[in-house]
Amino acid sequence: MPGEPATDRPLFTVVVPTFNREAHIGRCLASVDAQGFDSLEVVVVDNASTDDTVNVARTCVPSLDVRVLVNDTNRERSFSRNRGAREARGRYVVFLDSDDVLEPGALAGAADHVAADPSRRFFFQLLRIVDEAGATVYRPRVGRGSMARVLAEGNPLSCSGVYVDRELFLRHRFDERAELVASEDWHCWLRVAAEESPTVCPGVGALLVDHAGRTMAVDPWSVAERRFALLADDLLGRPEMVRFLTPHRRLFLATQDHYVAVKAAGQGAFGVSVSRFLRSVRRWPPLLASRRTLHLVRLWLRLLGGVGRARRRRRP
């Protein structure tokens, strides 16, 4: 924190926002403790949970020094992340959602990344999406080209396993508007990247645990579309973001349309899905031959197959 000698500060502050995660937070904190990393503090920010999350956080890993802050009222998770960063003593803030875990060696790898170039202020480790049994569901990829292009095409950073110099982060912070929930991380990382381009830290990172309660899992396509409209209008209304995104503006907007197309297909809205897909490829034709479009076609076939079976069952 300001005024504290640099030698007394931990290298990393792991900020864990949480709400009603009594079944998950113990596993999350145990993964931090298992890092065996000394230059570390952990700040849990509880968003006025109504279950036993706070008590679990305070007692589940006795060997881990955890500060637990409790919000006076339930707010958006961006408020909790921002509060944790304000309270952080570490040089870097490391965000970790309370239903995710760090793979063994993640913090040591991040420390090596800093030691190799102490000027690095913003970097991330590649995450792996797993189911609740630990089986790999998906590995996000970092696309080709500049980081401006990579981030225009989507958000390979997520939130867990991202390392940001505390002072740099506090200049930008997560936007706390409820309408941006589920894209607040992308919105934030784009703004930070316009000042400091991120690097990829080699090695293992976070495991994002895919379960039914995740925000993205229950996100209706219409809500996602409104959220993206707000995100794009806000970012493209900022001069520094116009300069950052202009070379990749069409890709930036096409990516959002394509995401909505996939979301709509998964929710049975075939017509909406097709229209958003067509708009996305008009904006960025290379999406037509992408891995994500192959996934979308599979969703369409599954959806149309289900409609066909339902019609046959209704025949006399």
C-alpha positions as MATLAB code, in Angstrom:
seq = 'MPGEPATDRPLFTVVVPTFNREAHIGRCLASVDAQGFDSLEVVVVDNASTDDTVNVARTCVPSLDVRVLVNDTNRERSFSRNRGAREARGRYVVFLDSDDVLEPGALAGAADHVAADPSRRFFFQLLRIVDEAGATVYRPRVGRGSMARVLAEGNPLSCSGVYVDRELFLRHRFDERAELVASEDWHCWLRVAAEESPTVCPGVGALLVDHAGRTMAVDPWSVAERRFALLADDLLGRPEMVRFLTPHRRLFLATQDHYVAVKAAGQGAFGVSVSRFLRSVRRWPPLLASRRTLHLVRLWLRLLGGVGRARRRRRP';
ca = [
       0.000    0.000    0.000;
       1.167    3.613   -0.437;
       3.934    4.495    2.013;
       4.845    0.876    2.779;
       8.487   -0.053    2.054;
       8.737   -2.159   -1.105;
      10.766   -4.797    0.757;
       7.893   -5.308    3.214;
       5.262   -5.778    0.532;
       4.328   -9.233   -0.730;
       4.784   -9.791   -4.428;
       1.205  -10.980   -4.936;
      -2.160  -10.284   -3.360;
      -4.696  -12.917   -4.370;
      -8.139  -11.293   -4.356;
     -11.026  -13.747   -4.052;
     -14.526  -12.260   -4.488;
     -17.252  -14.570   -3.263;
     -20.977  -14.882   -2.667;
     -22.734  -17.978   -1.329;
     -19.870  -20.287   -2.279;
     -19.546  -22.361    0.896;
     -19.258  -25.488   -1.239;
     -16.450  -24.093   -3.401;
     -14.306  -21.598   -1.512;
     -12.476  -24.185    0.602;
     -11.130  -25.871   -2.522;
     -10.174  -22.467   -3.956;
      -8.194  -21.382   -0.876;
      -6.589  -24.793   -0.472;
      -5.197  -24.432   -4.008;
      -3.604  -21.108   -3.013;
      -2.102  -22.636    0.115;
      -0.745  -25.559   -1.916;
       1.340  -23.131   -3.985;
       3.886  -23.085   -1.150;
       4.651  -19.485   -2.085;
       5.748  -17.103    0.668;
       5.547  -13.591   -0.829;
       1.796  -13.648   -0.773;
      -1.327  -12.388    0.950;
      -4.928  -13.451    0.378;
      -7.906  -11.101    0.582;
     -11.385  -12.633    0.422;
     -14.207  -10.155   -0.191;
     -17.577  -11.629    0.697;
     -20.591  -10.055   -0.960;
     -22.967  -10.378    2.029;
     -23.401  -14.151    1.713;
     -26.428  -15.756    3.322;
     -24.764  -19.155    3.759;
     -21.628  -20.183    5.681;
     -19.119  -18.837    3.145;
     -17.485  -16.350    5.546;
     -16.874  -18.919    8.266;
     -15.532  -21.457    5.761;
     -13.151  -18.840    4.331;
     -11.839  -17.962    7.779;
     -11.325  -21.495    9.023;
     -10.926  -23.952    6.144;
      -7.145  -23.542    5.655;
      -5.564  -22.671    9.028;
      -2.063  -22.483    7.538;
      -3.085  -19.728    5.100;
      -3.156  -16.097    6.255;
      -6.498  -14.865    4.926;
      -8.119  -11.487    5.441;
     -11.883  -11.716    5.022;
     -13.757   -8.512    4.245;
     -17.549   -8.568    4.255;
     -19.583   -6.069    2.242;
     -22.328   -4.355    4.202;
     -24.848   -5.077    1.429;
     -24.920   -7.303   -1.626;
     -23.334   -5.505   -4.577;
     -22.023   -6.441   -7.989;
     -18.915   -8.626   -7.944;
     -16.917   -5.828   -9.557;
     -17.320   -3.881   -6.325;
     -15.809   -6.801   -4.402;
     -12.860   -7.118   -6.764;
     -12.206   -3.388   -6.654;
     -12.435   -3.367   -2.860;
      -9.961   -6.224   -2.628;
      -7.521   -4.384   -4.899;
      -7.799   -1.215   -2.815;
      -6.998   -3.212    0.322;
      -4.156   -5.143   -1.324;
      -0.563   -4.752   -0.122;
       1.086   -6.732   -2.905;
       2.816   -5.276   -5.926;
       0.531   -7.332   -8.157;
      -3.151   -8.043   -7.705;
      -4.074  -11.590   -8.728;
      -7.778  -12.243   -9.209;
      -9.188  -15.695   -8.473;
     -12.904  -16.447   -8.419;
     -13.988  -18.447   -5.401;
     -15.221  -21.382   -7.493;
     -11.911  -21.631   -9.380;
      -8.506  -22.974   -8.336;
      -4.828  -22.353   -9.098;
      -2.852  -25.224  -10.550;
       0.263  -26.213   -8.573;
       3.196  -23.966   -9.446;
       1.118  -21.121  -10.884;
       2.422  -18.453   -8.491;
       6.029  -19.648   -8.767;
       5.752  -19.452  -12.541;
       4.346  -15.942  -12.301;
       7.197  -14.891   -9.989;
       9.716  -16.246  -12.505;
       7.959  -14.257  -15.235;
       8.394  -11.073  -13.209;
      12.016  -11.875  -12.333;
      12.816  -12.305  -16.038;
      11.568   -8.766  -16.702;
      10.692   -6.662  -13.631;
       9.101   -4.002  -15.865;
       6.171   -6.309  -16.634;
       2.983   -4.851  -15.175;
       0.192   -6.873  -16.787;
       0.275  -10.559  -17.670;
      -1.836  -13.681  -17.539;
      -1.580  -17.437  -17.479;
      -3.605  -19.608  -19.823;
      -6.529  -21.096  -17.998;
      -8.200  -24.440  -18.473;
     -11.950  -24.945  -18.179;
     -12.859  -28.126  -16.332;
     -16.030  -29.754  -15.074;
     -16.647  -30.337  -11.380;
     -14.878  -33.703  -11.592;
     -11.755  -31.996  -12.967;
     -12.032  -33.234  -16.561;
     -10.970  -30.710  -19.205;
     -13.906  -29.184  -21.061;
     -12.107  -26.511  -23.064;
      -8.762  -24.751  -23.395;
      -9.087  -21.137  -24.581;
      -6.480  -20.157  -27.124;
      -4.597  -16.925  -27.606;
      -5.042  -15.844  -31.204;
      -2.406  -14.585  -33.581;
      -1.227  -11.018  -33.933;
      -0.928   -8.148  -31.508;
      -2.563   -8.208  -28.111;
      -4.912   -5.479  -29.348;
      -6.148   -7.899  -32.003;
      -6.276  -10.821  -29.568;
      -8.427   -8.851  -27.127;
     -10.640   -7.465  -29.891;
     -11.424  -11.063  -30.853;
     -12.467  -12.077  -27.343;
     -11.239  -12.456  -23.809;
      -8.736  -15.293  -23.310;
      -7.849  -13.798  -19.911;
     -11.153  -14.363  -18.091;
     -10.538  -13.170  -14.504;
      -8.802  -15.957  -12.667;
      -5.049  -16.089  -13.145;
      -4.622  -12.479  -14.294;
      -1.789  -10.469  -12.702;
      -1.921   -6.660  -12.732;
       0.331   -4.106  -11.123;
      -1.837   -2.700   -8.331;
      -1.386    0.962   -9.238;
      -2.060    0.229  -12.908;
      -5.233   -1.651  -12.054;
      -6.536    1.058   -9.741;
      -6.322    3.573  -12.555;
      -8.857    1.511  -14.516;
     -10.774   -0.855  -12.182;
     -13.779   -2.982  -12.990;
     -16.863   -1.092  -14.064;
     -19.480   -1.715  -11.367;
     -22.603   -1.303  -13.492;
     -24.911   -4.306  -13.206;
     -25.563   -4.219  -16.948;
     -21.944   -5.225  -17.641;
     -21.907   -8.307  -15.402;
     -20.384  -11.261  -17.295;
     -18.344   -8.933  -19.532;
     -16.863   -6.627  -16.902;
     -13.541   -8.449  -17.119;
     -13.259   -8.018  -20.914;
     -14.260   -4.364  -20.542;
     -11.569   -3.840  -17.901;
      -8.737   -5.731  -19.601;
      -9.262   -3.847  -22.842;
      -8.895   -0.543  -20.980;
      -5.809   -1.724  -19.103;
      -4.295   -3.107  -22.315;
      -4.679    0.261  -24.031;
      -2.147    1.548  -21.490;
      -0.030   -1.589  -20.942;
      -0.061   -4.499  -23.372;
      -0.303   -7.825  -21.518;
       2.091  -10.724  -21.926;
       1.418  -14.440  -21.646;
       3.130  -16.108  -18.693;
       4.345  -19.615  -19.625;
       3.253  -22.636  -17.646;
       0.147  -23.570  -15.719;
      -2.494  -21.149  -14.494;
      -6.019  -21.314  -13.136;
      -8.672  -23.968  -13.527;
     -12.055  -22.425  -14.245;
     -14.663  -24.826  -12.897;
     -17.715  -24.973  -15.142;
     -20.879  -25.495  -13.115;
     -24.546  -24.611  -13.468;
     -24.360  -21.629  -11.114;
     -21.812  -19.625  -13.138;
     -23.078  -16.300  -14.481;
     -22.235  -17.150  -18.081;
     -24.045  -20.482  -17.831;
     -27.413  -18.837  -17.073;
     -26.999  -15.773  -19.294;
     -29.923  -15.348  -21.802;
     -28.858  -14.389  -25.304;
     -30.918  -11.169  -25.221;
     -29.159  -10.039  -22.037;
     -25.774  -10.804  -23.594;
     -26.668   -8.763  -26.671;
     -27.697   -5.728  -24.618;
     -24.542   -6.079  -22.531;
     -22.322   -6.126  -25.615;
     -24.077   -3.063  -27.007;
     -23.321   -1.190  -23.784;
     -19.726   -2.441  -23.732;
     -19.064   -1.402  -27.341;
     -20.745    2.001  -26.996;
     -18.814    2.744  -23.825;
     -15.405    1.701  -25.124;
     -15.790    3.277  -28.555;
     -16.795    6.513  -26.871;
     -13.352    6.835  -25.262;
     -10.618    8.442  -27.421;
      -7.868    6.153  -26.145;
      -9.999    3.086  -26.864;
     -10.881    4.309  -30.352;
      -7.145    4.498  -31.100;
      -6.602    1.040  -29.592;
      -9.527   -0.718  -31.272;
      -9.886    1.066  -34.625;
      -7.575   -1.339  -36.537;
      -9.706   -4.256  -35.282;
     -13.119   -2.625  -34.911;
     -14.947   -4.924  -37.335;
     -13.506   -8.017  -35.668;
     -14.424   -6.604  -32.246;
     -18.079   -6.175  -33.232;
     -18.257   -9.426  -35.218;
     -16.989  -11.401  -32.229;
     -19.884  -10.119  -30.140;
     -22.448  -11.030  -32.814;
     -20.981  -14.517  -33.103;
     -21.074  -15.046  -29.336;
     -24.775  -14.104  -29.312;
     -25.380  -16.483  -32.229;
     -23.866  -19.350  -30.221;
     -25.752  -18.389  -27.080;
     -29.064  -18.151  -28.970;
     -28.525  -21.534  -30.631;
     -27.879  -23.123  -27.250;
     -31.148  -21.629  -25.998;
     -33.277  -22.781  -28.936;
     -33.556  -19.414  -30.740;
     -32.585  -20.680  -34.191;
     -33.738  -17.639  -36.192;
     -31.912  -15.219  -33.901;
     -28.805  -17.365  -34.067;
     -28.732  -17.418  -37.869;
     -29.303  -13.664  -38.177;
     -26.523  -12.802  -35.698;
     -24.187  -15.255  -37.387;
     -24.803  -13.720  -40.806;
     -24.124  -10.272  -39.404;
     -20.912  -11.491  -37.798;
     -19.498  -12.930  -41.041;
     -20.486   -9.820  -42.983;
     -18.401   -7.844  -40.526;
     -15.523  -10.347  -40.419;
     -15.672  -13.020  -43.186;
     -12.825  -15.185  -41.757;
     -15.210  -16.192  -38.950;
     -16.952  -18.394  -41.502;
     -14.089  -20.905  -41.371;
     -13.382  -20.659  -37.648;
     -13.477  -23.282  -34.915;
     -16.243  -21.364  -33.179;
     -18.433  -21.543  -36.316;
     -17.952  -25.308  -36.441;
     -19.253  -25.413  -32.876;
     -22.209  -23.252  -33.905;
     -23.099  -25.531  -36.815;
     -23.117  -28.498  -34.451;
     -25.531  -26.632  -32.185;
     -27.794  -25.900  -35.151;
     -27.815  -29.543  -36.232;
     -28.638  -30.648  -32.716;
     -31.413  -28.054  -32.475;
     -32.910  -28.945  -35.849;
     -32.672  -32.652  -35.043;
     -34.609  -32.057  -31.842;
     -37.316  -30.149  -33.723;
     -37.607  -32.969  -36.269;
     -37.988  -35.601  -33.568;
     -40.639  -33.515  -31.793;
     -42.649  -33.207  -35.022;
     -42.522  -36.937  -35.669;
     -43.799  -37.652  -32.149;
     -46.781  -35.368  -32.750;
     -47.871  -37.220  -35.890;
     -50.982  -39.454  -35.440;
];
